[in-house]
Each structure stands twice: as structure tokens, then as C-alpha cells.
């Protein structure tokens, strides 16, 4: 399968076909490591840590947060303790 190197701003880019992305389980937004092997270029998915995933979702949060107890109704099982 052939593709073309294109200009993207001041950089160059290669479009990756959808079927290749599906087979390699890569998605838009995934981080990849780029390495050279002779005259070949290799892309390897970089695993996202839980901390990175958390910051991606909540990094821009500027409000305050406080945990509160939620009332779920009367006890119906062994979750009630008698002290």
C-alpha cells in the first residue's frame, strides 16, 4: 500500500489508512514512538498511564471538589452496623 508524504504546516505528515489503524488498534489521539530501522520508519504505541489519562480528562478543572455522604435510603441488608 503506497501513500504520500504531505506538508502539514512547517512539518511533514503521512496519512495512515483506516484498516491499518484498526488492525494495529491505534486511534486518533494515541501517542506513538517513532524510530528508524535502516531505511524504514517504525511507529510503536506508547501506553498511557492512569495519571496521564486522569490529567487528560480533568487537567483543566478549576472548580472545587468535596466528597459528601449520599443518602441511599434505609438499610436493607448487613450494611448497617450496631455500635
Secondary structure, DSSP 4 states (H G I P E B T S, - for coil): ----EEEETTEEEE---HHHHHHHT--TT--EEEEEETTEEEEEEPPPPHHHHHHHHHTT--S----------S--STT----
